[in-house]
Amino acid sequence: MVKILKKTGDIAKITMLIVGAVIGAGFASGREIAEMLYSSGAAAYHTVIAITLCVAIICILIMWLGKRILPKNVSDFHVAIFKKSAPIIDIMVLANCFIVLSAMVAGLSGVAMSIGVVGYVIVPLACVIAVFAVLKKDISRVIKVNLIIMPVIIAIIIIVALPNAIGNGGVLTGRLRLIPSLIYVGMNLILTVGALIRAYDIEFKVMIIGAILAGIIIGGLVWVMLAAISANPSVAETPMPLFALAMGSGWLTNALRISMMLSIFTSVVILLQTIVDWLQGIIKNRFFAAAIIIVLAFLFSLIGFTNIVAWFYPIAGVFGIVYLAWLCGYGMIIKAKNNREMKPTN
């Protein structure tokens, strides 16, 4: 019984770690979905299925490589896979993390300021807590927090979007939008690498189940938001489509504000942890490194949440496709090599 409970707990940890890395300000607001996957309703079920499969398969690959390499941080992981090109890859991955981190801070600022004077206290306080959260080098705190926070965020998104999706019959018409789907997956999953490669103390079979469940949850949320936006095309033009869908319901709007702030916080901690781990080779003091990154992210966030998502997310997605394709190629080479070594010789 104890063993079953432990495995169940580990599955939940992996599932929510992946979901928590993907669901940030862009996802929880609906802006990311509207910008990257919705175009006059031209999204089909195939798009959702493609995203679900890609999330599950790539996360399994990343964790499998992490168990083989046992890296201390992203830099170690890249050295093992990209060899001499590792420093360039480091910079590009960390730039992606920084861009999304800045979008999280911008989204947090936007939501907090809409609350009023209290928002001016929430933003700096959340940033300070995030800085202290990464002082511990492992990701156990993030995992524990995600187990509590993520089910709440998922429930709020469903409560807001599902009635609109059902009102439309939940129908997604159109064609498979493969390129936008790959860009979307590439942009998001590259952000999970820093966390997933360090979860190697969990049994691999458990990792597989967790990744599959995470893919299903993310795919399901993408479907419900796409269907809701398709039923209300005008909200796709708003900065935060889910808030537009909740318009007129005070408690739903407030629930979304809470959801946004919680999802942003978990994403900020994961992204900040990844960047700070890499910076340890340059700046030894973790608090100082985290504080510098948060300040820089705040300055970059002044570009604006909507502008960061529209201008920089697609670029991050293209790099993510190339990066993840390389990981897939490397994984196939390693697997083929292992098969040759295990094959008996006559």
Helices and strands as residue ranges (DSSP letters): H 2-22, H 25-29, H 31-36, H 45-69, H 74-82, G 83-85, H 86-115, H 119-133, H 140-167, H 178-189, H 193-196, H 204-231, G 233-237, H 241-245, H 250-279, H 286-301, H 305-311, H 313-342
